[in-house]
């Protein structure tokens, strides 16, 4: 990065944060602080919902995942439009009519205080962890490739989000997310067009020939992580949990100028989320073709990790692997050119044979990449061998002109800040409304004290996330890690909300214990899969399993538990 | 005989203006949802065709 990049990066990041802080500095009403001002239109809500969901991991990790495994991950989003329709038709109108600040406040009105607290605690637990991952994930990648100190990157990102979120609350989050999304869209589109400009004419066909464009898989196989069925059913439950019961999303759409604005904001996401994700995974698939035609490609994309071990005792072995990879890469490039020529020639037999040669060359490359990762692990069992998260950032740093590098790094920070701010805002709100105000009902009358406490709680969660990020060490693919955490904690919570909305005769005690049983079941199934990998199921299936278990157990329990006096007399 | 219990809280009824989407071409929210559902099915079909074309 040079001076121009730094100007672009700091100008956009600090400029948006300062603008948000300045515009919302006089927010002193609790309603405005927690729900935003009541003039928010659907466009702002739609972008805000999108910005909260798509963190840096989406923009860094997803292209890498498509580079390595193809576009199948997009099926994860198939349940999203269906879930958003349900949220619009059922969840949102009730939240609006009851005038609640949090989704868990509704559970208190529908059931009892212990169910409300359970919902709030489950949310705080999982969202608190995720807020740490949200800040850690981009920091580890950016610090590694740019040579910045990791701790400083984490603290800088965290503090910047804390400043404007604490100052202006929900209004500041909505305002800044709009501009941050503008930076994200602008930067990603620019990177996409630069990549297109650098690609050979048969790039899409080659990505297809290498199996990178398999977006839909109808195989009814529970073991496969991403299929149409797991996307529709698992994705539906995951999205329903996230958009309907996770306060970080609920808070984005309940505070609009009218119910209509919230609904249209959600429908905007239902229409554009899949195309947006398609564009991101397509970028990853095309990066694969781009690197296949380059004169040289790293055997391992996390070059900082690789170079660290190159200078040690394992150096000769790693250098030998590099040389082997260089030779195979040249073979693959030759095979790719031969296949492209054969394709233009129009002879199906020649095309089939050159395609087989290309597949074989690719198989050999994948083999040497596996060898490289095994060699790193042999030297250092704690080595981070998942390098797909470094594919897109390597492209940005080596292929884009100065100025655009700064813009794309700004995209990564903007996405980190936007999702982080939404999370902090929700964590602060839930702590204030569902914990503090719940246990100190007299203090609820003091408006200024409420706002002051909401600010303190927001800051607390901000520092908690920074602390978590400073001490956590993650090795899994980052976007999957986020979804796995969500799939463990969400299902029971969704079950509680499904019972609340659709099964009117079930009461608080039954649903409370049903949620505990469902949560234990989900943790048990996940742990079983880790101890006995042969029995592991795709994590998306945990969502319907946990939710259905919670609903069924609550109905069974209600049939044996006595009804509350109020319900009996009604 | 045990009476069917009522929910602990009653949600207030929807106001009439909530039912108007205010989107040109759509007079009800049901229409908006059906449009989004249709668009989703088209997207899945397009992706399936795309996968088949480039397999």
Boltz contact constraints between the chains, C-beta under 6 A:
constraints:
  - contact:
      token1: [A, 81]
      token2: [B, 36]
      max_distance: 6.0
  - contact:
      token1: [A, 81]
      token2: [B, 40]
      max_distance: 6.0
  - contact:
      token1: [A, 85]
      token2: [B, 33]
      max_distance: 6.0
  - contact:
      token1: [A, 93]
      token2: [B, 14]
      max_distance: 6.0
  - contact:
      token1: [A, 94]
      token2: [B, 11]
      max_distance: 6.0
  - contact:
      token1: [A, 97]
      token2: [B, 11]
      max_distance: 6.0
  - contact:
      token1: [A, 97]
      token2: [B, 12]
      max_distance: 6.0
  - contact:
      token1: [A, 109]
      token2: [B, 9]
      max_distance: 6.0
  - contact:
      token1: [A, 110]
      token2: [B, 8]
      max_distance: 6.0
  - contact:
      token1: [A, 110]
      token2: [B, 9]
      max_distance: 6.0
  - contact:
      token1: [A, 208]
      token2: [B, 54]
      max_distance: 6.0
  - contact:
      token1: [A, 213]
      token2: [B, 54]
      max_distance: 6.0
  - contact:
      token1: [A, 214]
      token2: [B, 51]
      max_distance: 6.0
  - contact:
      token1: [A, 215]
      token2: [B, 47]
      max_distance: 6.0
  - contact:
      token1: [A, 215]
      token2: [B, 51]
      max_distance: 6.0
  - contact:
      token1: [A, 216]
      token2: [B, 47]
      max_distance: 6.0
  - contact:
      token1: [A, 216]
      token2: [B, 48]
      max_distance: 6.0
  - contact:
      token1: [A, 216]
      token2: [B, 51]
      max_distance: 6.0
  - contact:
      token1: [A, 259]
      token2: [B, 18]
      max_distance: 6.0
  - contact:
      token1: [A, 260]
      token2: [B, 22]
      max_distance: 6.0
  - contact:
      token1: [A, 267]
      token2: [B, 36]
      max_distance: 6.0
  - contact:
      token1: [A, 270]
      token2: [B, 36]
      max_distance: 6.0
  - contact:
      token1: [A, 271]
      token2: [B, 39]
      max_distance: 6.0
  - contact:
      token1: [A, 274]
      token2: [B, 43]
      max_distance: 6.0
  - contact:
      token1: [A, 504]
      token2: [B, 7]
      max_distance: 6.0
  - contact:
      token1: [A, 505]
      token2: [B, 5]
      max_distance: 6.0
  - contact:
      token1: [A, 563]
      token2: [B, 5]
      max_distance: 6.0
  - contact:
      token1: [A, 567]
      token2: [B, 5]
      max_distance: 6.0
  - contact:
      token1: [A, 570]
      token2: [B, 6]
      max_distance: 6.0
